[in-house]
Amino acid sequence: MTDTSEAVDGYVEDEVSGDGWTMKLGDSCERLTEVDDATVDLSVYSPPFSSLYTYSPSPRDIGNCGNLTEFLAHYRYVISHVMRVTKPGRLTAVHLAQVATQLAKDGVIGITDLRGAVIAAYLAEGWVYHGDITVDKNPQAQAIRTHSKALLFVQMEKDSTWSRPALADYVLLFRKPGDNITPVTPVANGDVTREDWIRWASPCWYDIRESDTLNAAEGRSEADERHICPLQLPLIDRCVRLWSNPGELVLSPFGGIGSEGVGALRRSRRYLGIELKPSYFATAVSNLRRAEYEAALPSLFA
């Protein structure tokens, strides 16, 4: 199915489906209204980190909000819709990081507690705060990518009062109130072993490689102002295996280049993704078609 429309501001909607997946192009605040109540079993996604990254020039892009207050007001529309479409008792897994402030923009060098603000926003929309996971980050790689003086050798040696540890990533877990009528049984499904759980029950995941992602370069466009940073595939894989059953529906309201969808299809789940930026949407469709094809290949050991 394809339904394309274009507004005066260049806003475009489209929809492409395959075997077990649907990708919607458009604004999550609008396109989530098309999803029926209580039909999603799990959502896994990484929202724009306030104004940390600029993904598109669209005023609909949550990452383009002028400050944290505007960001949270915009984001809460998505949070409320994800609550509506999620089945009672089921989870949403939200990946994010803290945001460093800048002297030129914010008047001070420090950190904005985006993690705490997002938790408060979910609680305000009725979610139950279920838990979180800290994902380890490489400080040298982060120093190269962000040019943060807080992580530089020269700053530590010059005046270490400006030095701080690298900023970790987090997976925040929220549960929709109510009883889950279909238990998720990862051990019985063959998705997770007790040995897996011994490692993954740790509050810190140290073995997620930052580079283990889909190819972000395929989703770039000339208008990109900053880099895209897709979610790591092993992180998605663990969430899908732990908190959904085969055949269930996984949602990402910020679909990007389709990472969560690829992770869902590889584990025999269904997927619904929404993405605002056309170049990311096109790349997501390509990635999902490739994952669909790979999932249909006969196994040597079948």
N, C-alpha and C positions, 0 to 999 in steps of 0.2 A: 504494500500500500504506500502510495506517495501522495501527500497533500501539501502543496507548496503555496505560500503566500508571502508578500513582501509589503512592509509598511513604509511610510515616508522616511523613517530613520534608518532604513536598511535592514530592519528586523525581518528574519526569514524563518519560516516553519517548514519542516519536512518530516517524513517518517519512512523508515525502511525496516522491514522485518525479515527474519530467516527462520530456520528450524530451531525453535526454542528461544528466540531473542527478538527484541524490538528496540530500535534506537530512534528517539525523537529529537529533532532539531528544534530548539526554541528555549524560551524562558521557563525555568522550573516553576516559578511562581504561577505561571499560567498553565503549563502543560501537565503539571501534577493534578490539576482539577479534572483532567480527563480520566484519571485512574480511579477505579471503583474503591469504595470503602473496604477496609479489612481484607485486602487481596495480596498483600506483600508479606513474605515470610521473614525476610532479613534485608536490611539495607546496609551497604558498606560504601563509604565514600570519603573523599577529602574535599571539604569546602574551600573556597578561596580564603587565604589567611588575612582577612581584613584588607589593608592596602599593601601587604607585603609583596605581592606579585600582581602585575597588571597583565591580564590574559587577552583582553580585547578592548577596543575603544568604546564599546557599547555602554550607554548609561544603565542598561539592564544588568550589566555585569556586577555582581555583588563585590568583587574585588576592587571596583572603582569608587567605592564610597569614600567620602572625604575624611571620615574619622570613625572611631570604634562605635560610637553611638548610632550613627547612620548604618554602619555595617550590621549591627545586631538587630536594628529595626527591620531592615530588609531581609536578613537571614531568618528571622522568626516566622515569616510567611512560609518558607520552605520547611522549617521545623514542624509547624502546625500541620501542614499537608502530609508530611511523612508520618506523623502521628495518626492522621485520619486513615491513610491507606494501609497501615501496618495492622496485622492481626493482633488481637489481645494476647498479652503475655510474651510477645516476640521482641527481638532486639534490633537496635540500630548501632552500628559500629562507626564512629566518627574519628577520622585521622586528622590531626592538626599539630602545629608547633607554636611555641611562644613567638612573639614578634618583638624584635629589637627596635627601639626608638632611635631617632636620628636628631642630632643637634639642630641642623638646618630646618627640618620639618617640624619636630616636636618640641624643640627648645631644650632638650635634655637627652643625654645618652643613657639609656637604661633598657628596661624590658616591660612591655605591656602584657598583662596576664590574660592573654586571649583564651587560654585553657579555662581559667576560672569564669570568665565572662560567658563562654559558650555553655559551660555546665549550668550556670544560673539561667541562661536563656532556655535551655531544655527543661529545667525544673519549672520555669514559669509557664511553659506550654503543657505541663502535666506529665512529663516523662518521669520515670523513676531512675535515679542515678544508680547504675548497677555495678560499675567497677571501671578500672582503667589499666592500661599496659604502657609502660615506658619503653620506647624503642631507642636503643643506643645509636649514637651518631659519631662519626669519625671527626675529631676536632680539626685535624689538618685539612681534610677535604672541605670542611665547612669554612675554614679560614680562607682557603683559596677561592671558594665560590662566593662568599659574602664580603670578603675584604674587611672583616670586622677586626678593629685594632685590639679588641679584648682577647683575641686568640693568637696574636702575633708574638713571636719570640722577642722581637725588639721592644715591644711594649712591656712584656713581662720583666725584661731585664732593665728597662728604663724606670718604670714605676708600676709595680704589680697591683696597685690599688685600682687600676683600670682593667685588670685581667679578670676573667671569669671562665667557668667551664663552657663547653659547647652547649647549644640548645638541643635538647632531646626532642624526638617526636613522641606523640601520644596517640593511643587508640582509646577513646572514651566510649564506654558501653552504657546504653540507656535501654530500659525495658518499658514497653507500653503496659499500663495497668490492665489487669484482668487475667483470666485463666487461659493458659495455652492448651488448646484441646487436642493438638497433635504433638506428642512429645518428640523432641529431637534426640535421636539415639545414634550418636556417631560411632560408638564401639560396635553395636549391632550392624550398622551400615557398612562397616569396614573402612570408615574414613579416618578414625583415630584409634590408637592403641593406648593402653595405660602408660606405656613408656613415653609416647608422645605427650600425654597429659602431664607427666612428671616434669617435662621441660617447659611446656607451654603454660602451666599454672603459675610459673614464676611471674612476679610483677614486672620484671624487666626482660625484654627479648634482646639478646646480644648478638644473634646470628642472622639478622636481616641485612643482607648486603644492599647498600644504597644503589648500586648499579644494576641490580636484578629487576629491570623494568622493561616494558615495551619500548620500541624505538621512538623517542619523543620528537626526533628531527622530522619525522614524516608529517607531523601535525603543525609544523611552523608555517607562518605566513609572513609576508613582507611587513605587515602592520604590527607584528609582535614587538612589544616594548621590552619584555623580559622573558626569561626562559620558562618553558613548561616543565613541571616536575611530576611525572606520573608516579602513582603509588606502586610500591614494590610488590611484585607478583607473589613472593612467599608469604607476605603479610596478608594479602587478600585470600590466598589459599587457606591459611589457617582459620581465618574468620569464617569462610564458607564451610569448611569441614566441621568446625566446632559448633556452629549455631544455625545450621540448616540441614534439611534432609535432601537426598537426591530427588530431583523432579520439582523442587520448590522454587519459588520466585525470589530472585535477588534484585534489589533496586539500587541504582545510583542516580541521584538527582543532579549530580555534577559529573557527567559521564566521561569528560575529557576524551582521550583517545581509545577508550574502551577497555581499560585494564581490568576493572571489576567484572565486566562481561566475559572477558577471556577466562578469568579465574573461575567464574561460575560455570561456563560451558565445559571447561576442562574437568569439572567435577560433577557433570551431569545435572546441573541445575539450569533453570530458565533465567532469563535476564531481561530487565527493562532499564534502559538508560536514557537520560535527558542531557543534552549539551547545547549551550548557547552559540558557540563559535562554529561557523560552517567548516573551517579547515579541520578542526578537531573532530567534528561530527563525521566528515568524510573519511578521516583516518580510522575512527572507531568502527565505522561500517566495514572498512577493508579488513581490520583486525578481527572483527567478529565473524565475517565470512570465512576467513582463514581458520579460525578456531572451530567453526562449524564443520568445515571440511575435514580438519584433523580429527575431530571427534567421531566422524562417520567412517574413518578408515578402519578396516578390520584389524583386530589385535592378533599378533603372532601366536599368543597363548590362549586365544579365545577357544 
